[in-house]
Amino acid sequence: MEKPHYVIQFSAAQCMFEIRVNDIIVVTLNLEEQAMTIIPFNYAITDLGKQIITVRILPVFGEIHLRNTAEFYYDVLLYDVSNGFKLKENLGGYKAPKVDNSKPKTVLTNTYSIDATVPFKLNDSWKEGQDLKEVKDLYEKLRKIYSNIANIIEARNFDGLLKLMELKENNIQKALYLAKEDRNARMNSLIIDIKGGFNKIQIPNDCIIVYSSYNKIASLKRVNGEPALSLMNLEINEELMLDLDFYLPKNSSQFQII
């Protein structure tokens, strides 16, 4: 049986951009120079058929207008990973037009769609969750959750951390066709890093709420698009960012990581 693996292959330079699939954030980057990579997005496919890909291209953080040197393009590629990594099809994509200095731009947007089929069903309980834009004091509540998770990490309560991440990791396991031991290795790698000297950094006071999944999911981000919660190893001068998203089940006040 084939195992379809959908990815976005992108190249970008001198801009800040965000790619969403079905309004689920796939990647956000702020680039002073250039980057090219492949990002899988099976985990954003919750229903078979039409998948909506949206892109926003913004000025480099701290600037007002897009540079005329800004570049961005992506292609959607379909692989079969049932036996290795075999390219099946290029499903098309988008290339941003060149910016004209005589007509300054603050944002470029694009919407594209593909048809996709996957042999698994993810836990999409967030679809029945509360509209987070209607939740009172959401910012303060999210900051408290982030602080609690940071304290769990600082206390080296790894069982507590694993429990919080269970729903998210179950979906990743299905979407990437991971064996149980590979799924466990993902979390063990994070735990090893934390034990190796990564400690929490104070969550910035100016972070903002970023909504996704049609306002059913929210996270805190730094103003440059990076996750609000990160860990730092001062000995090797490396930062480890934890990208967390939350939803709130109906008739509940307990946020869950998704």
TORNU-476379 format. One line per field, with one value per residue (C-alpha): residue in one letter; x negated, y negated, z. Coordinates in Angstrom, 3 decimals. Each point is the difference from the previous one (the first is absolute). Example, Ala and Ser with C-alpha at 12.3 -4.5 7.8 and 13.67 -1.06 7.14 Angstrom:
% residues 2
rest = (A;S) .
X = (-12.300;-1.370) .
Y = (4.500;-3.440) .
Z = (7.800;-0.660) .
***
This chain:
% residues 258
rest = (M;E;K;P;H;Y;V;I;Q;F;S;A;A;Q;C;M;F;E;I;R;V;N;D;I;I;V;V;T;L;N;L;E;E;Q;A;M;T;I;I;P;F;N;Y;A;I;T;D;L;G;K;Q;I;I;T;V;R;I;L;P;V;F;G;E;I;H;L;R;N;T;A;E;F;Y;Y;D;V;L;L;Y;D;V;S;N;G;F;K;L;K;E;N;L;G;G;Y;K;A;P;K;V;D;N;S;K;P;K;T;V;L;T;N;T;Y;S;I;D;A;T;V;P;F;K;L;N;D;S;W;K;E;G;Q;D;L;K;E;V;K;D;L;Y;E;K;L;R;K;I;Y;S;N;I;A;N;I;I;E;A;R;N;F;D;G;L;L;K;L;M;E;L;K;E;N;N;I;Q;K;A;L;Y;L;A;K;E;D;R;N;A;R;M;N;S;L;I;I;D;I;K;G;G;F;N;K;I;Q;I;P;N;D;C;I;I;V;Y;S;S;Y;N;K;I;A;S;L;K;R;V;N;G;E;P;A;L;S;L;M;N;L;E;I;N;E;E;L;M;L;D;L;D;F;Y;L;P;K;N;S;S;Q;F;Q;I;I) .
X = (0.000;-1.279;-0.734;0.589;-2.238;0.887;-2.667;-0.518;-3.376;-0.728;-2.720;0.120;-2.282;0.091;3.592;2.197;2.599;2.640;1.391;3.271;1.799;3.714;-0.805;-2.449;-3.413;-2.645;-2.940;-0.795;-3.443;-1.710;-2.906;-2.676;-1.765;1.219;1.296;1.246;1.503;2.826;2.814;2.423;3.652;1.868;0.899;2.066;2.175;3.018;2.468;-0.509;0.306;-0.589;-2.821;-0.350;-3.533;-0.368;-3.135;-0.725;-3.284;-0.975;-2.942;-3.006;0.763;-0.384;0.541;3.129;-0.228;-1.115;-3.493;-0.425;-2.440;2.704;0.614;2.422;1.276;1.283;1.067;2.190;-1.580;1.553;-2.283;0.672;-1.902;1.202;-3.437;-2.528;0.759;1.359;1.207;3.398;1.183;-0.547;3.421;-0.908;-0.403;-0.672;-2.755;0.229;-0.378;-3.023;0.560;-0.120;-1.503;2.264;3.027;-0.853;1.649;0.602;1.392;0.460;2.556;0.907;2.482;-0.460;1.750;-0.789;1.862;-1.515;0.685;-1.635;0.619;0.332;2.365;-1.477;1.526;1.757;1.930;-1.030;2.660;2.630;-1.926;0.905;-0.498;-3.062;0.669;3.053;-1.931;-0.360;-3.559;-1.489;-3.404;-0.427;1.241;-2.462;-2.892;0.861;0.025;-3.363;-1.427;1.327;-1.584;-3.292;0.124;0.705;-3.108;-2.090;1.091;-1.021;3.495;-0.308;2.988;2.152;-1.431;0.604;3.600;0.620;-1.504;1.781;2.757;-2.428;-2.509;2.714;0.973;-3.620;-0.544;2.958;-0.822;-3.643;0.685;-2.319;-0.507;0.578;-3.747;-0.542;2.775;-1.604;-3.387;1.396;0.927;-3.081;-2.132;1.711;-0.457;-3.684;-0.464;1.680;-2.106;-3.067;0.321;2.921;1.931;2.997;-0.251;2.421;3.062;-0.139;2.452;0.782;0.942;3.293;2.829;-0.011;3.254;0.320;2.453;2.768;-0.530;0.259;-3.754;-2.294;-3.604;-2.291;-2.701;-2.753;0.526;-2.494;2.134;-2.081;1.606;0.416;-1.484;-3.622;-2.840;-3.612;-3.242;-2.522;-2.962;0.414;1.957;2.932;3.709;2.719;3.447;3.198;2.812;3.238;3.614;3.074;3.720;2.764;2.612;3.642;1.308;-3.572;-2.511;-2.956;-2.103;-1.574;-3.073;0.850) .
Y = (0.000;-3.430;-2.500;-3.474;-2.686;-3.585;-2.689;-3.641;-0.743;-3.716;-2.519;-3.476;-2.981;-3.331;0.169;1.326;2.547;2.392;3.103;1.565;3.141;-0.013;-2.982;2.132;-1.671;2.092;-2.395;-3.607;-1.445;-3.380;0.014;-2.653;2.241;3.124;3.439;3.041;3.101;2.540;-0.041;2.955;-0.801;3.308;-1.086;-2.875;2.385;0.762;0.724;1.646;-1.994;-3.716;-1.552;-3.806;-1.442;-3.681;-2.125;-3.431;-1.709;-2.947;-2.377;1.144;-0.513;-3.663;-1.337;-1.497;0.982;3.095;-0.308;0.180;2.837;2.063;3.391;2.813;3.106;3.416;3.274;2.701;3.424;3.409;2.846;3.659;1.045;3.616;1.135;-2.790;-3.540;0.014;-3.152;0.645;-3.394;-3.747;-1.473;-3.586;-3.054;-3.715;-2.501;-3.543;-2.824;-2.263;-3.045;-3.350;-2.778;-2.542;1.894;0.905;3.119;0.875;3.488;2.561;2.787;3.095;2.871;3.343;3.352;3.657;3.276;2.369;3.481;1.589;3.440;-1.270;-2.092;-2.556;-1.075;-3.221;-0.554;-3.658;-0.452;0.289;-2.319;-3.508;-3.042;-1.391;-3.550;0.105;1.231;-2.727;-0.917;2.513;-1.704;0.220;3.601;1.034;-1.711;1.935;3.288;-0.746;-0.893;3.250;2.039;-1.838;0.845;3.668;0.044;-1.821;2.544;2.821;1.457;1.947;2.256;-3.110;-1.444;3.228;0.109;-3.565;0.781;3.335;-1.157;-1.979;2.864;2.555;-2.100;-0.429;3.762;0.665;-2.783;1.067;3.748;0.396;3.254;-0.117;0.033;-2.920;-1.955;0.624;-1.023;-3.437;-0.815;1.685;-2.283;-3.058;1.369;0.711;-3.597;-1.388;2.208;-1.164;-3.547;-1.705;-2.257;-2.264;-3.546;-2.608;-0.251;-3.459;-2.598;-1.149;3.381;0.175;2.477;1.739;1.709;2.929;2.740;-2.566;-1.381;3.421;0.127;-2.694;-0.423;-2.726;-1.239;-2.547;-3.026;1.438;3.128;2.315;2.113;-1.744;2.870;0.971;1.643;-1.136;1.879;-2.652;2.379;0.634;-3.218;1.813;-0.730;2.655;-1.308;1.788;-0.718;0.665;-0.373;0.204;0.564;-0.184;2.809;-1.012;-0.414;0.107;-2.457;2.364;-0.837;2.907;0.166;1.084) .
Z = (0.000;-0.925;2.732;-1.492;1.456;-0.922;0.349;-0.861;-1.527;0.263;-0.644;1.527;0.462;1.848;1.200;2.764;-1.043;1.258;-1.707;1.175;-1.129;0.846;2.230;1.997;0.222;-1.753;0.223;0.930;-0.681;0.062;-2.454;-0.367;-2.514;-1.830;0.928;-1.878;1.572;-0.030;2.599;0.326;0.588;0.307;3.555;-1.471;-2.031;2.150;-2.805;-3.374;-3.198;-0.454;2.045;0.113;0.090;0.876;0.043;1.460;-0.908;2.178;0.413;2.014;3.694;0.953;-3.534;-1.573;-3.658;-1.845;-1.429;-3.778;0.733;1.732;-1.568;0.701;-1.735;0.943;-1.588;1.491;-0.466;0.537;1.084;0.656;3.138;0.146;-1.182;0.225;-1.165;-3.553;-1.739;-1.577;-1.222;0.043;0.822;-0.850;2.182;-0.076;-0.792;1.377;-2.530;0.106;2.217;-1.810;2.140;-1.717;1.352;3.628;1.395;3.641;-0.661;-2.759;0.340;-1.964;0.294;-1.736;0.290;-0.578;0.415;2.563;1.290;3.047;1.579;3.564;2.080;2.369;3.283;-0.994;3.213;-0.192;-2.700;2.731;2.288;1.058;-2.202;1.766;-1.120;2.264;3.072;2.607;1.087;-2.447;-0.037;3.764;0.025;-2.700;1.776;3.148;-1.926;-1.600;3.400;1.484;-2.800;0.484;3.710;-0.788;-2.191;2.589;2.630;-2.393;0.266;-3.224;0.648;0.342;-3.216;-1.925;1.190;-1.196;-3.408;-0.514;-2.371;-2.152;-0.146;-0.867;-3.016;-1.089;0.288;-2.319;-2.459;-0.395;0.105;2.983;1.827;3.751;0.689;-2.405;1.668;3.410;-1.384;-0.931;3.572;1.431;-2.166;1.519;3.518;-0.656;-1.201;3.111;2.267;-1.924;1.290;-1.730;2.362;-0.504;-1.249;1.297;-2.246;-1.675;1.271;-3.534;-1.457;-1.890;-0.529;-3.378;-0.947;-2.385;-0.996;-0.396;3.517;1.657;0.723;1.427;1.027;1.285;-2.340;0.230;-2.225;-2.518;-0.379;2.190;2.763;3.349;2.029;-0.471;1.903;0.039;0.524;1.012;-0.185;-3.724;-0.724;-1.619;0.240;-0.198;-0.919;1.010;-2.459;1.884;-1.117;2.213;-0.314;2.585;-0.014;0.277;3.546;1.350;1.413;-0.506;-3.059;-1.872;-2.210;-3.531) .
***
